[in-house]
Amino acid sequence: MTQGVGDREGSKPLAHIDRVIHEPARLMIMALLSVVESADFLFIVRQTGLTLGNLSSHLSKLEAAGYVEVEKRFKGKKPHTMLRLTEPGRAAFQAYRQNMEQVLGDRPAEETGDG
Amino acid sequence: MTEALDLKQLELRAWKSMHQDGLWELTFALFLFAWFARDVTGIPLVGIGLIFAGVLIFVLGKWFITVPRMGMVRFGPARRRKRWQLIWLLAAGILATYALLVLTVGRDTPWLRENQVGVGIGVALFLVVVFSAIAHQLDCPRFYFFGAVFAVAELASLGLDTPLVPLTGSVVLLIPGVVALVGFQRRYPPTGGKP
């Protein structure tokens, strides 16, 4: 868990990394929704390459966290799901980006090589 | 999902993916075919009808091919602002062209008959400017290509007085359009109504 790491001096931002967003598939969904106003389920599937089931599962977690608003409606007889980031979701994503920049941005120049 | 997460690139990629269905190419190919058909038949209504058919094919294609396979998306305010700027720009361009036509062709200006080459070059330049503006505003570099094809067709028609010129231009756009449309349909097969 990040809590222990965050307790160390100089590693405070790690403690604030949002683990709901930090998972790669959810990060991709959040990033995509952050650059558009809204998109439907299929569009997210096409852009992220996730399967329908996978996306559905990740969206449930994001929706439970209050980051994504899922609007279900019908187009004729077919169900149609529109997704958008909520304001807290946008704020959380912005905070996540800032934290990650802080965590990874201060890498010393001499550590850029693998050896 | 292994590439770096560049939000600008992500947005641009999402935007471009909605325009890689070949429908723009097919629509403009039909516009050039309308020019050819008008020249061959001598009936302006045939050309106008084909232009409307092109617009209809574009709208129906988006509705029945692109959206069911690619999904729906509403882009942010920056894209919408750019689109409105383009609409105003094109509306102003159309009005200016109409005014120019009323002031020149409508009055049977002899200058026009004597300077057909100059007028042709002017029209070609105008087409390049219009398509370049669209390419810039829509972030679609293919519109530079469309502009070049239309401008070359206009210039070529000055020297070669044959309907084969717009027909050739139409084929030049039709081929990549069909290739893009087939590729799009293969890349994004129907989802069978899910989700």
Interface residues (C-beta under 8 A of the other chain):
Chain A: P24 A25 L27 M28 A31 L32 S34 V35 V36 E37 S38 A39 D40 F41 L42 F43 I44 V45 R46 Q47 T48 G49 L52 S56 K78 P79 H80 T81 M82
Chain B: M1 L5 L7 K8 L10 E11 R13 A14 S17 R69 M70 G71 M72 V73 R74 F75 G76 P77 Y188 T191 G193 K194 P195
